[in-house]
Amino acid sequence: MGWIERCYQTYEKNLDQVGKPSASIRYGWDAPTLLPVAHTTQKVNVEVSLTAKGDFCTARVLQSDEMTTVIPCTEESCARTSGAVPHPLVDELQYIAGDYIAWGGGKKSMWAEYIAQLQAWCDSPFGVGPVRVVLNYLKKGCLIRDLVSCKVLFADKSGRLLDKWSGAKEELPPIFQSVVGGNQLKTYVRFQVDGDDLSSDSGVWNSFIQYYSTTLKMGKCYVQGKEMSISRLSPKKIRNAGDQAKLISSNDKINFTYRGRFNNAEEALSIGYETTQKAHSALRWLIGRQGVQNGDQTILAWGTENEPVPPITGDACDIVACSHSDLEDDDDDLGTSYEAIEKLPHTREAFAAAFNKAVQGYCHALSAHSQVSVMVLDSATPGRLSIRYYREMQGSRLMDNIIDWHKNFSWELRYRKLQSQENGKKKFIPIVFEGAPAPADIAVAAYGAKVDAKLKQQTIERLLPCITEGRLFPKDIMLAAARRASHGIALEPWESNKNRSIACALIKGYYYRNLKEEYTMALDEACSDRSYLFGRILACAEQLEQYVVYKTSDEKSSRPTNALRYEVAYTMHPAKTLALLRKQLAPYLERLIRSEKSTFVNELMLQLIDRIPAEQFNNQSLTELYLLGYASQREEFFKKANTNTEAEANEAADE
C-alpha cells in the first residue's frame, strides 16, 4: 500500500477532527488543522462583520492567535504565483475590494475575476445564503472606504492608503503590525454574516466542496481505482505554512518527464481530487502534530487508527517524556507542562523503571493488528519534495525493533537536562539514564558540533532503518564516533564525556548486531581482547594520576592527565606510549608510597599488562574496543570510590 492511500485512510478515520484547531502532541507549537477538501489556510488580518441584509456593520484587526483561517481554494488559487487567480471567498484587497485602485492600489485590480468566480458559486445549486450576502456587499465596491471609516485602515489626505505609519510609535495602529511589511494593500479579509464566522461554518465548507467538484474533469483515480473528479495540481504547504515544495508535479512538458511513453501527464498518473486533497491534508496534519523537523528534512511515524507511536528519532529520555502525553496514565497526572518535566525521574534506577513502563504502554497501544507508517521527506530545491524513506509495518514489529535498539545500543548517558521552572525562573535538572542515544546526537558525536546540515540529515536517514527495521549498523559512523571520542583532549570536558558515552553505545551495539559479539557496560574481567585490556590500562593510568593529586595535594588541578594527553598516540602506538606513560607516572607513584596511600591501581595496571601476551604487546593500532575497556574500568573505579565514601560516612556516624 502506498503513502497516498495510507494518508487517505488516516483522513477517513479522523473525520471528527476536520476543521478543529489542534496543537502539537509533543512540542507545544500550533499544528495545522485537518482541512476540509478544497480548503487551505491563510494568515488573515481583518474580519468584516455584515448584517443579514448585506450592510457593513463593523470590522476589526485580528490578534496573532486568530489570524490562521481556513479558506476555500481552487487548485489554481492554491498554487498561484501571479495572474488573475482569486481565492473563492477570502482574499487580499487587490481581489475583493472594488475600490482598490481608487485608494492607491499599485497593481492591477483582480476584483472582476473575483466577483465572477464568487457569482458562479452563488448561482450554482450549492450556493448558500451567507455567501450571497458577502457577494452582494462586495459588488458595491466600497470595502476599503468602509474599513477606513471605522479606523481599521488608514489613508492620507489625498485618499490613498498609507504606505507606512508616520505618527508616534506608541500610537501605531494594529494593522501596520499585522500585515506583511506594514503594507495595508496586502490586507487579507474574512467575513462574518449576522454573527456567523463563515470561515468556520461547515455549511459553507460543504457548499464550496460540492460546487467545486462539479467544475473538475472526470477520470480514473489510480489510488482508489474508480471514476471521480481528477486533480490537475497537487497541494503544497506540506511541512509548514510557508512550504512551496510539492510531492507530485507534472508541469515539465519539455524535458524527459514522460520519456516518450505518454502523450500527457494524465496518462502517466491520474489521482482523484478528493483523494489527493485528503491525503495531503492528513500528511500536513500529522507532520504538524508529531513530525520531527531537521532543517529541510522531516521524519514522521504514524498509525492510521491514531495510535500513539514513540519518538523513533529520540533517545530513551524522549520516550519517557512523550509517553506521559501520548498514553493515558491514571496514576500520574503529569500532562505536558513544566510540572510534568519536574516529575520525570532523575536517577538511573527510577528512569529505568519509567522507561520500562513507557515501553509497555506503547506495546499495549501498538498491537499486532496496528499498522504503522514511517516516512522521511526532504527537498533538494524549494519547489520539489521527495520521499527519501517509506516503510509500512505492524505496530508490534516496530516496537520490537525499537526495544532492541534501546537495549543493544544502550549506555549510561549523562548529558541530558530537563528544563523546569522555579519561582518563575528556568532551571535545568541533570538526569542520568541508560539507553540508546538519539540519531541527531550520534551525528554530532561522529562528525562534530559544526557538522554540515546535509551530512547530519543523511546520517539520521541512514540510522533510521537501524531503529525501525533492525538493520545492520553502518560501520563508518561507528568508527567516526570512536575516532572523535579518542580526541577528548581537544574538547570541553562535558563534550568529551558525551562523545565517549555515545561512542561506547555504538561500539557495543555494532559488535552485537553486526558481529554477534556481546559486550556490556559492566566491566568484563574475563575479556582477553588486546584492545580491551589496553583500554583498561589507560583507565588505570588516568585514575592513578587523579588519585594521587586528590590525596596528596591541597590544590585540585584542572590540568588534563597524561593519559588523556597521550590518548591519540596511545591508540596508534600502544606499547611505545605505555612505556612513556609509566615514566610520567613514576613521580606520582613515589608520592603515593611516601604518603602511605593504597597502590591498588598501580598493581591492577601491572596485572593487566601481564595479561597481554608478549606477541601482542606491540605497537599495532588499537581497535575501537579499547573505549569499552576504558569506560567500563573507569565506571568500576567510580563505584568503588562511592562505596568507600559511604563506608567512611557510616563509620563516622557510628562514632
Wavefront OBJ file of the C-alpha trace (Angstrom):
o trace
v 0.000 0.000 0.000
v 1.360 3.440 -0.956
v 1.689 6.549 1.167
v -1.227 8.294 -0.570
v -3.652 5.508 0.257
v -2.338 5.262 3.837
v -2.747 9.021 4.352
v -6.195 8.898 2.755
v -7.225 6.166 5.201
v -5.888 8.247 8.079
v -8.068 11.168 6.974
v -11.165 8.988 6.683
v -10.639 7.572 10.177
v -10.256 11.051 11.686
v -13.216 12.818 10.088
v -14.311 14.038 13.513
v -11.145 16.181 13.627
v -11.783 18.000 10.326
v -11.753 21.751 10.809
v -10.910 21.588 14.504
v -7.933 23.539 15.863
v -5.203 21.193 17.007
v -1.917 21.505 18.865
v 1.293 19.533 18.575
v 1.246 16.406 20.726
v 4.820 16.724 21.846
v 6.351 20.088 21.282
v 3.705 22.712 22.007
v 3.636 24.624 18.697
v 0.418 25.203 16.764
v -0.246 22.318 14.419
v -2.155 22.586 11.122
v -5.851 21.879 11.063
v -7.080 18.730 9.352
v -8.537 20.678 6.437
v -11.755 20.069 4.548
v -11.375 19.159 0.885
v -10.800 22.179 -1.395
v -9.628 24.345 1.506
v -6.322 25.712 2.729
v -5.133 28.047 5.468
v -4.157 31.687 5.232
v -2.981 34.349 7.669
v -5.880 36.842 7.638
v -5.542 40.364 9.018
v -9.061 41.796 9.194
v -12.519 40.414 9.953
v -15.514 42.262 8.499
v -18.966 41.825 10.042
v -22.030 42.183 7.826
v -25.708 42.254 8.634
v -28.071 39.618 7.267
v -29.084 42.148 4.587
v -25.519 42.663 3.410
v -24.799 46.016 5.042
v -21.460 46.839 6.606
v -21.605 46.589 10.389
v -18.087 46.707 11.832
v -14.548 45.436 11.318
v -11.551 44.617 13.482
v -7.900 43.690 13.183
v -7.343 40.073 14.231
v -4.983 39.111 17.023
v -1.978 36.969 16.099
v -3.578 33.804 17.516
v -6.738 34.402 15.423
v -5.111 35.026 12.061
v -4.762 31.454 10.767
v -8.000 30.921 8.861
v -9.485 28.028 6.896
v -10.427 29.376 3.451
v -11.897 27.833 0.281
v -9.472 27.494 -2.607
v -9.249 26.147 -6.114
v -6.312 24.138 -7.414
v -5.127 27.216 -9.305
v -5.507 29.688 -6.437
v -3.757 27.361 -4.013
v -0.747 27.241 -6.351
v -0.880 30.842 -7.613
v 2.262 32.902 -8.027
v 0.940 35.578 -10.388
v -2.012 36.174 -12.654
v -5.722 36.671 -12.010
v -6.346 33.623 -9.838
v -8.544 34.657 -6.899
v -9.494 32.560 -3.902
v -13.243 31.910 -3.933
v -14.176 33.846 -0.730
v -11.321 35.128 1.464
v -8.552 37.082 -0.238
v -6.496 40.272 -0.144
v -7.735 43.741 -1.111
v -6.384 43.515 -4.673
v -9.013 40.823 -5.358
v -12.008 41.595 -3.169
v -12.069 45.412 -2.981
v -13.795 47.138 -5.895
v -12.269 50.457 -4.781
v -8.704 49.079 -4.672
v -7.391 51.380 -7.430
v -9.220 54.423 -6.055
v -7.438 54.089 -2.720
v -3.944 53.849 -4.176
v -3.631 50.231 -5.298
v -0.456 49.924 -7.347
v -1.201 46.582 -9.010
v -3.865 45.525 -11.455
v -7.229 45.032 -9.779
v -8.496 41.438 -9.816
v -11.926 42.393 -8.481
v -13.836 41.497 -11.677
v -12.346 37.991 -11.772
v -13.060 37.512 -8.073
v -16.697 38.627 -8.419
v -17.234 36.402 -11.464
v -15.921 33.345 -9.601
v -17.944 34.075 -6.467
v -21.043 34.701 -8.607
v -20.677 31.289 -10.280
v -20.562 29.621 -6.860
v -23.623 31.510 -5.623
v -25.582 30.795 -8.825
v -24.932 27.054 -8.601
v -27.398 24.671 -6.908
v -24.959 24.540 -3.985
v -24.853 28.277 -3.219
v -25.789 29.320 0.324
v -27.268 32.494 1.761
v -24.318 33.811 3.804
v -22.001 33.675 0.782
v -24.603 35.514 -1.329
v -24.680 38.210 1.356
v -20.898 38.671 1.009
v -21.226 38.784 -2.796
v -23.933 41.443 -2.698
v -21.886 43.590 -0.312
v -18.651 43.342 -2.307
v -20.469 44.231 -5.526
v -20.958 47.696 -4.036
v -17.186 48.266 -4.348
v -16.834 50.123 -1.046
v -14.828 47.750 1.142
v -11.727 49.917 1.637
v -13.876 53.020 2.227
v -15.740 51.202 4.994
v -12.523 49.937 6.562
v -11.059 53.440 6.555
v -14.218 54.926 8.028
v -14.104 52.559 11.017
v -10.362 53.229 11.500
v -9.145 49.742 10.623
v -7.223 51.039 7.607
v -5.641 54.491 7.390
v -5.348 56.888 4.455
v -3.575 60.184 3.828
v -5.255 63.478 2.949
v -5.267 62.625 -0.758
v -7.332 59.485 -0.161
v -4.569 56.917 -0.623
v -3.792 54.189 1.906
v -0.671 54.999 3.885
v 2.491 53.176 2.816
v 3.811 53.399 6.358
v 2.860 54.968 9.674
v 4.379 58.420 10.175
v 2.900 59.164 13.597
v 4.198 58.443 17.076
v 5.480 54.898 17.573
v 3.330 54.366 20.666
v 0.249 55.248 18.587
v 0.993 52.695 15.839
v -2.331 51.176 14.689
v -2.635 47.351 14.887
v -2.989 46.922 11.119
v 0.609 48.037 10.493
v 1.856 45.317 12.810
v -0.431 42.694 11.283
v 0.211 42.976 7.535
v 3.430 41.917 5.816
v 5.907 44.803 5.718
v 3.297 47.191 7.087
v 1.707 47.433 3.598
v -2.047 47.944 4.104
v -2.778 46.951 0.496
v -1.656 43.410 1.435
v -4.509 43.085 3.923
v -6.428 39.796 3.821
v -10.104 39.966 4.809
v -12.557 37.360 6.076
v -16.246 37.769 6.832
v -18.928 37.326 9.451
v -22.585 37.403 8.453
v -25.131 38.086 11.168
v -22.613 36.910 13.799
v -21.700 33.689 11.940
v -17.992 33.270 11.063
v -18.049 31.876 7.525
v -14.501 30.538 7.829
v -15.550 28.040 10.489
v -19.043 27.292 9.118
v -19.210 23.660 7.976
v -22.243 24.535 5.825
v -20.135 26.978 3.818
v -17.325 24.401 3.575
v -19.649 21.716 2.192
v -21.274 24.196 -0.169
v -17.986 25.014 -1.880
v -16.788 21.382 -1.888
v -19.919 20.253 -3.707
v -19.807 23.174 -6.139
v -16.133 22.892 -6.987
v -16.267 19.143 -7.613
v -18.700 19.804 -10.481
v -16.144 22.038 -12.227
v -13.413 19.402 -12.424
v -12.637 16.920 -15.175
v -13.636 13.298 -14.581
v -11.204 10.414 -14.898
v -9.799 7.267 -13.311
v -8.194 7.608 -9.875
v -5.178 5.281 -9.792
v -5.276 5.146 -5.988
v -8.933 4.228 -5.416
v -9.471 2.598 -8.799
v -12.723 4.372 -9.642
v -14.100 7.206 -11.759
v -14.094 10.562 -9.977
v -13.042 14.190 -10.321
v -9.332 14.277 -11.188
v -6.698 16.532 -9.724
v -4.541 18.640 -12.044
v -2.337 20.409 -9.474
v -1.126 18.941 -6.205
v -1.245 20.826 -2.878
v 1.749 22.458 -1.232
v 2.301 23.728 2.364
v 3.096 20.152 3.385
v 5.817 20.660 6.011
v 4.741 24.109 7.177
v 2.603 27.071 6.157
v 5.406 28.570 4.063
v 6.463 25.366 2.299
v 6.282 25.738 -1.504
v 7.539 22.237 -2.325
v 5.228 19.631 -3.844
v 5.367 15.858 -3.723
v 3.621 15.366 -7.081
v 4.301 17.589 -10.082
v 3.875 17.280 -13.839
v 4.442 20.779 -15.174
v 7.608 19.931 -17.126
v 6.421 19.348 -20.683
v 9.765 19.988 -22.387
v 12.373 17.675 -20.911
v 12.171 13.974 -20.012
v 9.132 13.890 -17.728
v 7.315 11.245 -19.778
v 10.395 9.915 -21.667
v 8.361 9.184 -24.802
v 5.976 6.753 -23.096
v 2.927 9.006 -22.669
v 1.309 11.880 -24.503
v 0.323 13.819 -21.378
v 0.649 13.796 -17.613
v -2.744 12.163 -17.025
v -1.630 9.032 -18.879
v 1.378 8.733 -16.549
v -0.522 9.292 -13.306
v -4.107 10.219 -12.551
v -5.221 10.878 -8.963
v -8.681 11.782 -7.757
v -9.096 15.332 -6.488
v -10.729 14.210 -3.245
v -8.052 11.522 -2.817
v -5.076 13.845 -3.146
v -6.711 16.606 -1.091
v -7.452 14.272 1.818
v -4.078 12.526 1.634
v -2.090 15.767 1.607
v -4.230 17.302 4.329
v -3.707 14.254 6.551
v 0.039 14.303 5.876
v 0.253 18.013 6.707
v -1.788 17.461 9.877
v 0.347 14.541 11.022
v 3.620 16.376 10.407
v 2.411 19.330 12.445
v 1.280 17.129 15.323
v 4.080 14.611 15.600
v 6.658 15.116 12.874
v 10.325 15.769 13.616
v 11.881 18.644 11.659
v 15.607 18.749 10.942
v 16.130 21.605 8.520
v 14.521 20.591 5.212
v 14.235 17.017 6.437
v 11.017 15.800 8.061
v 10.625 12.448 9.805
v 7.155 11.113 10.546
v 5.769 7.937 12.078
v 2.041 7.399 12.494
v -0.688 4.814 12.861
v -3.809 5.021 10.721
v -6.012 4.486 13.801
v -4.310 7.435 15.511
v -2.412 5.113 17.851
v 0.390 6.676 19.914
v 3.790 5.994 18.333
v 7.010 6.504 20.325
v 9.516 9.090 19.013
v 11.656 6.923 16.744
v 14.383 9.567 16.440
v 14.541 10.272 20.159
v 16.621 8.761 22.918
v 15.274 6.877 25.937
v 14.619 10.169 27.727
v 12.352 11.331 24.883
v 10.357 8.100 25.020
v 9.689 8.515 28.746
v 8.808 12.199 28.367
v 6.492 11.635 25.389
v 4.734 8.675 26.993
v 3.119 10.997 29.539
v 1.317 12.911 26.800
v 0.833 10.027 24.340
v -0.542 7.452 26.777
v -3.317 7.677 29.313
v -1.929 7.478 32.825
v -4.423 7.368 35.665
v -1.761 7.071 38.338
v 0.283 10.168 37.426
v -1.483 13.292 36.241
v 1.555 14.763 34.518
v 0.214 16.467 31.427
v 2.747 18.241 29.223
v 3.646 21.267 31.349
v 6.676 22.169 33.445
v 5.118 20.151 36.275
v 5.323 17.031 34.105
v 9.017 17.668 33.447
v 9.745 18.168 37.133
v 8.174 14.803 37.981
v 10.208 12.830 35.451
v 12.815 10.554 37.083
v 16.295 11.984 37.599
v 18.129 8.868 38.804
v 19.247 5.846 36.798
v 17.135 3.313 38.734
v 13.953 5.391 38.652
v 14.492 6.186 34.989
v 14.859 2.500 34.092
v 11.528 1.751 35.756
v 9.858 4.676 33.963
v 11.311 3.596 30.608
v 10.048 0.034 31.005
v 6.617 1.356 31.929
v 6.569 3.646 28.883
v 7.601 0.826 26.547
v 4.916 -1.464 27.938
v 2.338 1.258 27.355
v 3.358 1.714 23.735
v 3.427 -2.062 23.191
v -0.128 -2.286 24.505
v -1.274 0.508 22.177
v 0.566 -0.891 19.130
v -0.649 -4.462 18.824
v -0.017 -6.947 16.027
v -3.123 -5.578 14.274
v -1.861 -1.986 14.262
v -0.335 -0.625 11.082
v 2.382 1.999 11.363
v 3.958 4.014 8.562
v 7.378 5.668 8.742
v 8.288 8.381 6.242
v 11.237 10.700 5.617
v 10.679 13.779 3.436
v 13.389 16.054 2.076
v 13.712 18.728 -0.588
v 16.681 19.369 -2.843
v 15.054 22.501 -4.284
v 12.408 24.888 -2.908
v 9.756 23.545 -5.291
v 10.272 19.777 -5.177
v 9.782 17.430 -2.232
v 10.904 13.800 -2.261
v 10.122 10.775 -0.109
v 13.551 9.532 0.933
v 12.290 6.639 3.035
v 8.915 4.960 3.445
v 8.004 1.746 5.245
v 4.801 0.172 6.486
v 4.910 -2.412 9.253
v 2.947 -3.931 12.083
v 2.940 -1.868 15.246
v 4.221 -4.804 17.297
v 7.167 -5.299 14.912
v 8.094 -1.635 15.153
v 8.045 -1.815 18.952
v 10.201 -4.965 18.930
v 12.792 -3.171 16.791
v 12.721 -0.019 18.936
v 13.146 -2.083 22.113
v 16.024 -3.980 20.502
v 17.691 -0.679 19.540
v 17.448 0.783 23.038
v 18.608 -2.464 24.603
v 21.621 -3.287 22.454
v 22.809 0.258 21.757
v 22.431 1.381 25.347
v 24.996 3.044 27.581
v 24.858 5.274 30.605
v 24.221 8.781 29.301
v 24.659 11.873 31.471
v 24.355 14.776 29.047
v 20.581 15.355 29.120
v 18.975 18.041 31.244
v 15.287 18.604 31.879
v 14.021 22.164 31.771
v 11.827 23.202 34.665
v 10.698 26.347 36.438
v 11.145 27.547 39.994
v 9.696 30.857 41.177
v 9.117 31.870 37.575
v 12.737 31.206 36.589
v 14.049 28.482 34.299
v 16.265 25.827 35.776
v 17.872 22.706 34.339
v 17.848 19.379 36.138
v 20.563 16.898 35.056
v 19.428 13.313 34.636
v 21.283 10.027 34.296
v 19.679 7.378 32.137
v 20.617 4.181 30.389
v 19.566 3.834 26.777
v 20.437 4.461 23.155
v 21.406 7.986 22.035
v 19.275 9.928 19.562
v 20.345 9.843 15.876
v 20.929 13.619 15.892
v 23.321 13.245 18.845
v 25.048 10.361 17.069
v 25.639 12.548 14.004
v 27.181 15.282 16.165
v 29.310 12.769 18.068
v 30.584 11.296 14.792
v 31.211 14.490 12.824
v 31.364 17.330 15.344
v 29.077 20.103 16.564
v 29.628 22.047 13.313
v 28.607 19.130 11.118
v 27.233 20.148 7.720
v 23.426 20.194 7.754
v 23.146 17.829 4.785
v 25.616 15.353 6.286
v 23.653 15.404 9.532
v 20.398 14.746 7.672
v 21.976 11.910 5.657
v 23.339 10.353 8.844
v 19.936 10.439 10.520
v 18.372 8.962 7.383
v 20.923 6.122 7.363
v 20.306 5.374 11.037
v 16.520 5.283 10.747
v 16.332 1.727 9.257
v 18.628 0.529 12.072
v 15.949 1.647 14.536
v 12.716 0.793 12.718
v 13.800 -2.347 10.833
v 16.700 -3.683 12.881
v 19.191 -3.395 10.015
v 22.967 -3.637 10.436
v 24.617 -0.539 11.839
v 26.876 1.456 9.445
v 30.482 0.757 10.398
v 31.787 4.104 9.163
v 29.533 6.037 11.567
v 30.659 3.887 14.497
v 34.332 4.373 13.594
v 33.875 8.135 13.141
v 32.352 8.415 16.617
v 35.136 6.283 18.097
v 37.829 8.464 16.477
v 36.322 11.678 17.831
v 35.944 10.106 21.268
v 39.680 9.385 21.344
v 40.390 13.088 20.734
v 38.823 14.190 24.012
v 41.770 16.425 24.855
v 40.624 18.869 22.142
v 37.094 19.182 23.563
v 35.423 20.643 26.603
v 35.098 18.031 29.394
v 31.310 17.813 29.079
v 31.539 17.305 25.302
v 34.314 14.763 25.662
v 32.259 12.747 28.161
v 29.206 12.939 25.895
v 31.159 11.734 22.867
v 32.704 8.855 24.821
v 29.363 7.609 26.103
v 27.764 7.789 22.643
v 30.759 6.078 21.031
v 30.624 3.287 23.616
v 26.907 2.800 22.913
v 27.576 2.494 19.177
v 30.537 0.141 19.591
v 28.579 -2.105 21.940
v 25.580 -2.181 19.580
v 27.670 -2.638 16.445
v 29.521 -5.650 17.821
v 26.272 -7.252 18.957
v 24.148 -6.600 15.880
v 26.754 -6.861 13.118
v 29.291 -9.299 14.572
v 27.201 -11.214 17.156
v 29.710 -10.408 19.903
v 28.245 -9.304 23.213
v 29.739 -6.637 25.456
v 28.096 -4.992 28.431
v 28.502 -1.778 30.381
v 29.761 -3.752 33.344
v 33.477 -4.481 33.479
v 34.266 -7.820 31.829
v 37.110 -9.246 33.936
v 37.333 -12.316 31.684
v 37.743 -10.393 28.411
v 41.223 -11.013 26.994
v 40.904 -8.882 23.857
v 44.137 -6.928 23.402
v 42.454 -3.566 22.738
v 40.013 -4.026 25.633
v 42.915 -4.698 28.016
v 44.909 -1.741 26.750
v 41.817 0.405 27.320
v 41.624 -0.773 30.922
v 45.322 0.023 31.346
v 44.721 3.571 30.072
v 41.918 3.984 32.621
v 44.308 2.826 35.360
v 46.912 5.385 34.277
v 44.331 8.173 34.422
v 42.928 7.012 37.746
v 46.381 6.749 39.337
v 47.298 10.319 38.474
v 43.924 11.715 39.562
v 44.010 9.729 42.806
v 47.483 10.964 43.729
v 46.578 14.608 43.027
v 43.409 14.246 45.088
v 45.060 12.519 48.046
v 48.402 14.290 48.276
v 47.789 17.839 47.030
v 45.906 20.686 48.658
v 45.174 22.341 45.313
v 42.923 20.415 42.970
v 44.399 20.725 39.495
v 42.183 21.037 36.440
v 45.077 20.112 34.144
v 44.348 17.152 31.845
v 46.020 13.932 32.930
v 48.911 12.469 30.992
v 46.686 9.563 29.964
v 44.243 11.959 28.312
v 47.004 13.984 26.664
v 48.644 10.886 25.179
v 45.417 9.066 24.263
v 45.635 9.551 20.486
v 49.269 8.413 20.402
v 48.350 5.548 22.733
v 45.736 4.213 20.311
v 48.243 4.321 17.427
v 51.378 3.045 19.245
v 50.160 1.452 22.498
v 53.359 -0.309 23.669
v 55.627 2.682 22.991
v 53.213 5.197 24.523
v 52.566 2.998 27.570
v 56.278 2.997 28.352
v 56.235 6.801 28.208
v 53.137 6.903 30.396
v 54.747 4.674 33.000
v 57.726 7.013 33.113
v 55.401 10.025 33.537
v 53.527 8.241 36.346
v 56.666 7.368 38.333
v 56.720 10.647 40.366
v 53.030 10.252 41.202
v 53.608 6.691 42.371
v 56.501 7.822 44.579
v 54.298 10.485 46.202
v 51.676 7.823 46.818
v 54.136 5.497 48.502
v 55.591 8.299 50.657
v 52.095 9.232 51.804
v 51.422 5.559 52.646
v 48.318 5.505 50.444
v 46.951 2.476 48.625
v 48.770 1.443 45.449
v 45.922 -0.813 44.314
v 45.505 0.965 40.952
v 49.183 0.558 40.074
v 49.067 -3.123 40.990
v 45.968 -3.617 38.839
v 47.721 -1.849 35.980
v 50.689 -4.229 36.213
v 48.362 -7.246 36.331
v 46.616 -6.115 33.164
v 49.948 -5.585 31.408
v 50.948 -9.137 32.344
v 47.712 -10.487 30.836
v 48.653 -9.266 27.343
v 50.642 -11.973 25.533
v 54.181 -10.980 24.568
v 53.468 -11.341 20.861
v 50.502 -8.904 21.182
v 52.346 -6.346 23.299
v 53.407 -4.262 20.311
v 52.655 -1.003 18.530
v 49.848 -2.286 16.352
v 46.970 0.222 16.479
v 44.150 -0.470 18.904
v 40.622 -1.158 17.737
v 37.625 0.780 18.983
v 37.130 -1.834 21.724
v 39.712 -0.009 23.823
v 36.996 2.588 24.538
v 34.756 -0.072 26.105
v 37.597 -1.311 28.289
v 38.492 2.249 29.274
v 34.908 3.307 30.054
v 33.984 0.123 31.953
v 37.152 0.299 34.076
v 36.539 3.976 34.852
v 32.988 3.192 35.951
v 34.305 0.415 38.174
v 36.650 2.909 39.873
v 33.738 5.299 40.434
v 31.669 2.551 42.038
v 34.470 1.589 44.415
v 35.078 5.239 45.307
v 31.386 5.741 46.093
v 31.331 2.529 48.154
v 34.379 3.649 50.162
v 32.869 7.092 50.729
v 29.637 5.571 52.022
v 31.572 3.215 54.314
v 33.583 6.113 55.745
v 30.417 8.112 56.301
v 28.782 5.183 58.120
v 31.841 4.727 60.358
v 31.840 8.429 61.227
v 28.144 8.247 62.074
v 28.699 5.225 64.348
v 31.457 7.043 66.224
l 1 2 3 4 5 6 7 8 9 10 11 12 13 14 15 16 17 18 19 20 21 22 23 24 25 26 27 28 29 30 31 32 33 34 35 36 37 38 39 40 41 42 43 44 45 46 47 48 49 50 51 52 53 54 55 56 57 58 59 60 61 62 63 64 65 66 67 68 69 70 71 72 73 74 75 76 77 78 79 80 81 82 83 84 85 86 87 88 89 90 91 92 93 94 95 96 97 98 99 100 101 102 103 104 105 106 107 108 109 110 111 112 113 114 115 116 117 118 119 120 121 122 123 124 125 126 127 128 129 130 131 132 133 134 135 136 137 138 139 140 141 142 143 144 145 146 147 148 149 150 151 152 153 154 155 156 157 158 159 160 161 162 163 164 165 166 167 168 169 170 171 172 173 174 175 176 177 178 179 180 181 182 183 184 185 186 187 188 189 190 191 192 193 194 195 196 197 198 199 200 201 202 203 204 205 206 207 208 209 210 211 212 213 214 215 216 217 218 219 220 221 222 223 224 225 226 227 228 229 230 231 232 233 234 235 236 237 238 239 240 241 242 243 244 245 246 247 248 249 250 251 252 253 254 255 256 257 258 259 260 261 262 263 264 265 266 267 268 269 270 271 272 273 274 275 276 277 278 279 280 281 282 283 284 285 286 287 288 289 290 291 292 293 294 295 296 297 298 299 300 301 302 303 304 305 306 307 308 309 310 311 312 313 314 315 316 317 318 319 320 321 322 323 324 325 326 327 328 329 330 331 332 333 334 335 336 337 338 339 340 341 342 343 344 345 346 347 348 349 350 351 352 353 354 355 356 357 358 359 360 361 362 363 364 365 366 367 368 369 370 371 372 373 374 375 376 377 378 379 380 381 382 383 384 385 386 387 388 389 390 391 392 393 394 395 396 397 398 399 400 401 402 403 404 405 406 407 408 409 410 411 412 413 414 415 416 417 418 419 420 421 422 423 424 425 426 427 428 429 430 431 432 433 434 435 436 437 438 439 440 441 442 443 444 445 446 447 448 449 450 451 452 453 454 455 456 457 458 459 460 461 462 463 464 465 466 467 468 469 470 471 472 473 474 475 476 477 478 479 480 481 482 483 484 485 486 487 488 489 490 491 492 493 494 495 496 497 498 499 500 501 502 503 504 505 506 507 508 509 510 511 512 513 514 515 516 517 518 519 520 521 522 523 524 525 526 527 528 529 530 531 532 533 534 535 536 537 538 539 540 541 542 543 544 545 546 547 548 549 550 551 552 553 554 555 556 557 558 559 560 561 562 563 564 565 566 567 568 569 570 571 572 573 574 575 576 577 578 579 580 581 582 583 584 585 586 587 588 589 590 591 592 593 594 595 596 597 598 599 600 601 602 603 604 605 606 607 608 609 610 611 612 613 614 615 616 617 618 619 620 621 622 623 624 625 626 627 628 629 630 631 632 633 634 635 636 637 638 639 640 641 642 643 644 645 646 647 648 649 650 651 652 653 654 655
